[in-house]
Amino acid sequence: MLPTYLQQTITLVSILILFVTIYKEWIRPSLGFLLIVLFFVILGILTPEELLSGFSNTSIASVVLLILISAALRKNFEIELIIDSIYKIGRKGGSLSYRSFLLRMMVQVAAFSSFINNTPIVAIMTPYVFNWGRKNNVSPSKLLIPLSYATIMGGMITIIGTSTTLVLNGFLVDFENASLPGRDLLLIGLAVCVTGILLMILIADKLLPDKKNILESFNKNKREYLVETQLAANSPLTGKTIKEAGLRSLKGVYLVEIIREKLTISPVGPSERIYHDDVLIFAGATESIVELVSNGRGLALPKPADTRNEDKVNIIEVVVGSNSSLVGHTPKEMNFRNRYDAAIVAIHRNGEKLRGKIGHIKLHQGDLLLVYAGKDFKNRVDLYRDIFIVSQVKEMLRPRRKNVIYFSIVALVAIAMVIFGYFSLFTSLLIIFSIMVSLRMISLQDVKREVDLNMVAILVFSLALGQAIIKTGSGDLMATWILDATKDYGTTAIMASLLVITTILTSFITNVGAVSITFPLAYAISNSLQVDGMPFYLAIAYSASAAFLTPIGYQTNLIVYGPGGYTFRDFFKMGIPVAIVYLITVLLMIKLLYPGI
């Protein structure tokens, strides 16, 4: 058995290494957590039973059940149509001002995010926000960060709004046989939503970039994509020069280069001739690209893998997610066409000129892809969870409503169970899920598609990491450092330092990872002070969700990162005042609810 001081050193150094590797994206977060806890098992810091204990944790099971229930609601009740109706209501009675729209939009998404996973909320709302900006001459860069931030805040109103509170609740059950108080979450969550939304209404116009080039690209169809086309078999362009073919003065799109076998021709002169096997690379806008290949010139986009039911083929914009398996690989390497029943016809990357065949370009997180989608595309997107749909150039077909009455019954049962506390949260969710399965509102295929094994792995191994921090006394050691630095300023300063540390961690690694590191700190601090630990646990619950400073801090930030044309600096500039007001509100509310601290 290693001596205590050596266990503490190894644990703290391992956490630092984990932080760096996740931030640098050297390895996937799930693999990083696994390697760290496996290393602890080899050294005897953790037992195999402690490593695997997370798989039987009811809070982690609750996260999985919530994801499945949320998927069933989207599948059967068409959340998109609900949001669409709300959006249309918001336009009645004349056009809204920028601040009026911002208020309506943020209140709506915060409310939805309190009980529905906020990632699909942002993905669904992004096209509506773009559409409003297009019609009212407001740049999307003025709207999309508030959209993401509002969902983050709304998720903290209830215990089921985000995985952060559920994982923290798992720690509490394991170590203190207690649960996060729903009343306190509601009061603090409403307070941060009110102050945060009001602040963003006041400062968004001043601090967010006014990227008119992004707006104009949306309005005038000039968003610059790299687009790959080929000559159709009987194309009238074959053998003609660029000038003769009419490719010199196209509206909203221009010819970047020609790829002829292994030869790349760029720039393309007006006298250059086009041959049958040439690949023509254009840059232009979504609608312009669609028009380019449908006006009889004989240019064709690559077809999706399944070309049956052509009436169901759509042109769709998607964004590459932060933890996507596509990142760092080319579409050809990932067999994108067969994997998604879709072909990438264009790639947009902010501020970067892309060259070459699309199939050979390595994808980055935040890339906007224009895809030519087959009938099974949406199911494949749900299955792999690597990309998010953000807008549609042609309207995607919607499934029919079904089981609406059954859903209403389930919703009423869910509300009654959670509010009146007849059962534990896990038991209530399990009953609701069972009802959904019996009513065929969710299938085995849906379960396979929706459960993200990487996310489950992070949740399980983060609990094991938290156990190692507490077991080795590393949490006590870090708590001592914090107490020594802040003891002369009282518990308010101690709690404030804990809020700041957790916020910094969650800005660069996952919110679950931030909780797993700071829960032992809060646990050790409350024990050292011999006070009620709940105020400190609430503090880390809210600060672990304060992912306002970077686009990589939370998935919703990354979804809006590309479409909004943002930089890291934009998030930092807007995120600092939002985070300050958010944390001050949390601190004041905790002091109000727990005056003895």
N, C-alpha and C positions, 0 to 999 in steps of 0.2 A: 504494500500500500504506500503510495506516494505521500510524503509529508504535506501538511495542510498548506504551507506557504507556496510549495511547488504546484499544488493543485490550483491554487488561486491564480498564480502567475500564468500557468498554461491556459486556464479558462479565459482570463482577460485578454491574453495575446490571441487566442483563437477567435474571440469575438471581434477583435480589431481586424484580424485577417479576413473574417467573414464579411465584415463591413466593407473593406476595400475591394474584395473580389466581386461583391454584388454591385457596388457602385461603379467599378470599372467594367462590369459586364464580362468578366473573364469566364465565369461559369454561370449556369442557370441557378437562381436562388434555391430551388428545391434540392439540387445536387449539393450546393454549398452547405445547407443545413444538415443534409444527410451525412456528408463527410465529417463535419464537425462533431456531431453526436456519436458517430461510429468511432471516431478517434477517442472520444471520452469513454466509450465502452471498452475499447482495447486497453486503455490506461487504467481502467477500474474506477473511473470517476462516476460513471453511470453503470447500472446493471442492464442486461437485455430487457428485463421486465419494465424498467423505468423508461427505456427508449420506446417500447411498444405501447406504453400505457395510454398514449394519446389516441390510439385507435378505439379505445373503449370510453373515451371522454364524451359525455353527453353534449357538451357545448360544441365540440367539433361536429358531432352528428347533427346538431341543430343547424349549423351552418350549411351542411350538405342538404338537409331537408328543406331549408329556406330557399336554396337555389332551385331545387326541384319544384317546389310549390310555386315559386315565381315564374318558372318556365311554363308550368301548367296554366297559370293565369294568362300569360302572354299568348299561349297556344289557343286557349278556349275563349278568352274574353276580348282579345284584340286590343291590347293596351294602346296600340298605335291609333286606333280609331277614337278612343277616349281622348287622347292628347290632341288629335286632329280637331275634334269637336270643341274642346276648350280653346284651342288656338283660334278657331273661327269665331267663337263667342267674343274673344278678345279683340276682334277687328270690327265688331258691330258698332254702329254709332259714330263712324268716321275714323280716320287714321289716328293711331296713338303717337304720342311724342316718344322720343328715345327713352327718357327716364320712365315714362308710364309703361312702355313695353318691357323695359328691364325689370320693373317691379312685378308686373304680372307673371313674366316668365320665371323669375327666380322664386316667387312664392309657389307657383305651380310645381316646379321640379323639386323644390324642397319638400313639399307635401307628399309627392309621389315617392321620393327617396326615403321617406321615413318607414316605408313598409315594402318597397320593391327595390331590388338590387339596382344601384345607381348607374352602373355601366351601360345597360341597355337603355336607360332613361336618356343619357347623354347622346347615345348613338341614334335614338329615335328623334330627339329634339333638334339635333344639328341641322337637318334639312329645313326645318321650319324657321330656325333662327336665320339661316342663310336667306331664305325666301323673304322674310320680313325686311332684312337689311337691303336686299336687292330692290324691293319696292319702295323703300323709304330713304334710299341714298345714305345708308349707314354702313360703315365698313364692318364685316364680320369680326374683325379683330377687336371691335368695341363691345362685342356681345358674347363671344364664346368662352372666355375665361370666367366671366360671371356665371355662365351656365354651369360650368364644371364646379366652381366653388360652392354654388348654391346646393348642388346635389351632395357635396361632401358635408355641408352643414346640416342638411335635412336628414342625412343618414344617422345623425347623432341624437335625434329626438326620441327614438325608441331603441330598445335592446336588440330588436331584429333588423334595424336599419343598416347595419354594417357588421362585417366579420370581426372588427376590432373589439366591439363590446362583447360579442359572444366568446371570443377567445379569452379575453380578460376574465369573463365570468367563469370560464373553465378553470383558470388559475385560482380564482377565489374559492370555488367549490373544492378544489383539491387541497388547498393550503389553509383555508380559514372556514370552510363549511358555511359559506355565505354567498349571497348573490348581489349583483348590482341593483340598487333600488330603482324601480321603474319610475316612481314619482320624481326622484331627483334628476334622472336622465331627461324626463319630459320638461321639467322646469329649466334646467340648464340648456338643453337643446333648443327650446323655444327662444331663450334669451340670446344665444349665439346666432340663431337665425335672424332674429329681429335686428340686432346690432350689426351683424355682418351684411345683411341685405341693404339696410339703410346706408351703411358706409359705402358700399359699392355703388349705390345710386348716386352718391355725392362725388365720389372720386374716379369712377370708371372712365368718364369722358376725358378727364384730365390726365390720368396715368396710363391708360391703355393706348397702344399705338394706333394711329389713324392711317391704316395701310390702304390708301385709296387704290393703289395698284392691285391689291387683292380684290377690292370691291369692283373696280372697273373690269377686272378679268372675269368676274362672275357676271356682271351686267352685260358686258360687251363680248362675252365668249372669247376672252383672250387669256385665260389661265393657261400657262405654258406647260404642256405635257410633251413627253417624247412618245411618238406614235409610230408603230411599225406597220407598214402596208406592203402588199405584194400585188403584182399585176394579175388580173384574172386571166383565165385561159384564152379568151378571145378579146382581150383588151384592145381598144382602138389606139392606145398610146404606144404600143410596141413599135419600135423603130423610129419614133418621133423624137425631136429635140425637146428639151424642157420648155423652150419658148413656144414651139409648135403645139405641145400638149396642153398649153394653158396653165402651167404649174408655176409661173413666175409671179403672178399677182392674185393669189387666192385670198379670199376674205376670211380673216380670223385664223389662218393656218399658213405655214410656210415650210418649204422643203429644206431640211437640214443637211442630209447627206444621202448618198446612194451606196449600198453595199452590194458589190458584184463579186460573188464567190469570196475570195480572201482579200479583195481590194476594196478600200473605203475611199469614196470620192467626196471630198468636202473642202471648201465650199463647192456647191454645184453651179457650174456656169450655164448660161442660157443655151449654149450650143451643144451641151452634153446630151447624148442620145440615151434612150431607155430601151432596155432589152428584156426579154421574157422572164428570165430568172432573177431580175433585179429586185432587191428589197429597198423600198423607199421609206426613209425616216423623215417624218414630219414633226413639227412642233406647233401646238395650237390648242384650242379650247374644245370642251366636250361636245357641244352642239355642232361646232364647225367640223369636228372630226367625223361625226355621224353624217353630216351633209356631204363631206368629201367623198365618202365611199358609197353614197346612195344617189349620186347625180349622173350616173351613166358613164363616168370616165373609165371604168374598168379597173378601179382599185378595190382591193378587198382586205378586210380585217381577218385575222385568224379566227377560225370557228371554235366554239366550245367543244368539249369532248363528246357530248351527246347532242346531236343536231336534230333530234326528233322534236316534234311539236314546235316548229319555228315561231309560232305566234306567242310562245312563252319565253322567248329569248329577250333579254333586257340589257341595256347599257347602264352600268351601275358604277358609282364611285365608292371605293372602300379605302380604309386606312389600316396600315400594318401595326399591330399591337406591340406593346413593350416587351412582353414575354413570348412573342411569336416565334415559332420554330423556323419561320421563313427568314428571320433576320440573319444576315451574313451569308445567305445562300442565293443562288440565281433561280429564277422560275424554272429553268430547264432542270437544274439539279433536284428541285423539289417536285418535279413532274406536276406543275401547277395545273395544267389543263385537265388532266385526268382526276387529280385530287379534288378539284372544286367544280368540275363540269363547267369550266369557264376559261377564257383566254384573256391574258393581259394584253390590252391594245395600247395602253399609254401609262406612263409613269411621270408623276410630278414630285419633285423634291425641292423644297424651298431654297431659292437662291443658288442653285447648283445646276450647271449645264451638264446634261447627261448625253452620252454618245454611245453608238453601237446598237446591236440587236438587243431587244428587250429581254429575250430569253437568257442573255449572258450578263445582265446587269445585276450585281449583288444588291439585295433589298436591305433597306435600313428601317428602323422603327420610325413611325411617323410618315412614311412614304404614302402618298395618295396614288392609288391605282385605279385606272379606268378599265373595267373588265366587261367582256362580252359574255354574258351569263346564260347558261342553259337552264332547263326547268328544275334541275335538282340543286342549283347553286345555293339557295338559301338553307337547305338542309345540310349541305356540306359545310357552310360557314358555321352553323350551330354545332356541327360535329367536331370540327378541328379547333375552333375558337382562336384562330390566329389573326383574323382580320375582322374589321367592323364596318358595316354598311353605313355610309354617312349621307349619301344622296343618290338619287336615281334620275338619269337623263330620260329614260322611258319608265313609265309607271310599272312597278313590280306588282304582279297579281297577288291579291290578298286572299287568305283562306276564308271560308264561310264561317259565320258565327255558329257555335254549337255549345250545348251544355250551359247556356247562359243562366237558366233557372237553377241548375245544379251548382254552378259557381256561386250564385247568390246565397244559396243555403250554406255552402261551405264557408263563405266569407262571414256570414252571421255567426256561425258556430265558432270560427276562429276568433272573432272579436270578443264574443262572450267568454270564451275560455281564457284568453290572455288577460282581459280587463278584470274579470271577477276571480281569476286565480284558482279555478276549480282543480286544475292540474298544473304540473310543472310545465315550463316552456317546451321542453323536449317531448313530453307526453302529449301535449296539445298539438304540436306540429306533426307528431307521428300519427295521431288520430286523423288530422286533416289530410295528410298524405295518403293514408289508407283509404279514406273516402274517395279521394281523387282517383286512386288506382281502381277501386271497385266501380266507379262511374266511367272508367276508361278515359279520363281526362288527361292521363299521362301513361305512356307506354314504356316497355323495357328499353326500346330504342331511344326514347327521350332521356331516360336515366343514363344510358351509356354516353349520350351526346353531351349532356349538361354537366356531368360530374367531371371537374377538372382535377386529374390525379396530381398534377404539380401543385395545385393549391392545397389539396388535402395533405400532401407530403409536407409542405411548409407549415401548415397548422399543427400537424402531429409532432414534427421534429422541433418546432419552436417551443412547444410545451416541454419537451425533453431538455432543450437548451436552458429554459427557465429553471427547471429542476436542478441542473448542474450548477447554475449560478448560485442558487440558494444553498444547495448541499455542500459546496466547497467553501462557502463563506465569502465568495467573491462579491456578492451583493452587499454583505456587511462591510466589506473593505471599501467599496465605492461609496456606500452610504456614509462611512466615517469621513471620507474625503469631503463629501458635500456638506456634512454637518460641521466639520472643522472650518470650512470656508464661509458658512452662513449662520453659524450658531449665535453670533452676536447680534443678528438682525431679526431673530424670531422665526416662528414657523411659517409666516407668510413668505419670507425670503427663501426658506427651504423648499416650500411648495413651488415658488416661482422658478427656482433653479431646476427643479424636476420637470416642470412644464417646458422650459427652454431646451433642456437636454433631449427630451422625448421628441419635441418638434424638429430639432435638427436631425435626429436619427431617422424619423419618418420621411424627411424630405429626400433622403438618399437611398434608403432601403424600404422594404415593405412595411406597412403599418403593423402587420402581425410580428415581424421581426423586431420592430421598435418596442412593442408591448412585451415580448419575451425577454428583452434586455432590461427594460425599466421596471417591470413588475417586481423583480427581486429587490430593486433599489427601494421602491415604495414600501415593500414588505419589511425590509431591514430598517428603514428610517422610522416607520411607525412603531416598530418594536423597541428601537433605541430610545425614542421619545416617550414610550409607554402611553400612546394615545390611540384613539380609534383610527384604523388604517383606511376606512372607506373614503374620506376626503382625498387622500393621496391616490387611491385607486381611480377615483373619478377624474382626478387631474390627469393621470396618464391615459385614461380612456379618451379624453377629448384632445389632448395634445398629440396622441398617436394618430389622430385623424386630421390633424392640422397640416395637411399636405398642400400647402399653398405656395411654397417657395421655388419649386422646380417642376418641370413637366414630367420628370421621371418618378416623382413621389407617389403618383396615383394614376390608375388606368384612365380615369376620365380626363385628366390633364393631357395625357398623351393623345387621346382621341381628338381633342380640339387643337392640339399643337400644330399639326400640318394644315388643316383647313383654315385656321386663323392666321397662318403665316407668321407665327410667333417665334421668338428666340428665347433662350434661357433668361436673358435679361428682362424680357417682358414679364415673365412669371415672377422674377425676383422683385421687380419694381412695384408690381401690383400686390404681390404676396406679402411683402413686409408689413405694410400698414394693416392689411386684412388679418394677418397672423397676430400682430400686436393687439388689435382690438379684440379679436377672438380670445386670445389667452387672458387678457385683462378681464373680459366678461366672465370667462370660466372661473378665474380666481375669485372675483367678487361674489359670484353666485355660490361658490363653495363656502366662502367665509360667511355668507348670509345664511346658508342652510345648516352650517356647522359652526356656530359662533364660538364654540369652545376651542377651536383650532387656531 
